[in-house]
Amino acid sequence: MDAIDEQILKATQDGIPLTGSPFRDIANRLGLSEEEVVERIRLMKEKGMIRRFGASIGHRDIGILANAMCIWNVPEERVEDVGRIMASFPEVTHCYERPRRPEWEYNLFTMVHSYTREDCEQVASRISESTGVKDYRLLFSEREFKKTGVRL
Amino acid sequence: MIYLDDTDKNILNIIQHDFPLDIHPFQKLGKELGISEEEIIGRLKRLHDEGAIRKIGPVINRKRIGGSSTLVAVNVPGDRIDEVAAYIDEYPEVSHNYLRPDKYNVWFTLSASREERINEILMELNQKTGLKFINLPTVRLFKIGVKFNIK
């Protein structure tokens, strides 16, 4: 990432303005053309520095009220297969392997968002059936203290 | 709860992953949907003001631009939740922070340009709160692709 890319990320990370030419101010400030700004964003996306460029949704405000972190205790030798199966569920938005700790035996984490808790529970139970992983729990979020996304 | 008509839902589903990268993105979006740029912007302003859209911008891949991120769990006594959550939220490196009652009840994600910075923050939080923070960095990433299918 060069200094200009970094400036572009900093200038857009809290949201572009909702105007006809949302990249004009940034371009002027950085001494670039609007086309150059857009092209750099496109390249950062292509290179994977940006996962996507688009809207972050206030999911609670539109009624997607339930959000469950499902934690799974998966035998080491099955993590690769199970992780792939879990990731293939469209309801699963995130799937990570994380280390076990002496006081914490759950090693796979999936996020499930849906309209109701019951929906999330059903998704988790379908995942459990198709992976054979029986030791799992759902942690529902009861309060959101912060959600800014990754910032520079 | 925010009222969404079919056009709003359409717009929200498109602009999560297929936002047009163009110097006039809203004009282009309008063309795709057969409505004017003014109407698109008007609708987006309402959706933003009412909270359906938090922002339109980049979702940064911390690992790819250099740095690391982790999930942290901590068990906070019920009467200290607001105090401890405020200490955590203070750090710009904290990107998400939720109350999820379980063995550990406060869960947050941290990302920084250096791994030492993550350890430093966890040490500071431990000193400020006296609580034990469980660091659960990513071992393997199988999926990250938040997309809300708005019905």
Interface residues (C-beta under 8 A of the other chain):
Chain A: M1 L9 T12 Q13 D14 G15 I16 L18 T19 G20 S21 P22 F23 R24 E34 E35 V37 V38 I41 R42 M44 K45 K47 G48 M49 I50 R51 R52 F53 G54 A55 S56 I57 G58 H59 D61 I62 G63 I64 M69 V79 E80 G83 R84 M86 A87 P90 V92 T93 H94 C95 Y96 E97 R98 P99 R101 E103 W104 N107 F109 H113 R137 L139 F140 S141 E142 R143 E144 F145 K146 K147 T148 G149 V150 R151 L152
Chain B: M1 I2 L4 L12 I15 Q16 H17 D18 F19 L21 D22 I23 H24 P25 F26 Q27 E37 I41 L44 K45 H48 E50 G51 A52 I53 R54 K55 I56 G57 P58 V59 I60 N61 R62 R64 I65 G66 S69 L71 A73 A85 I88 D89 P92 V94 S95 H96 N97 Y98 L99 R100 P101 D102 K103 Y104 V106 W107 F108 S111 I134 L136 P137 T138 V139 R140 L141 F142 K143 I144 G145 V146 K147 F148 N149 I150
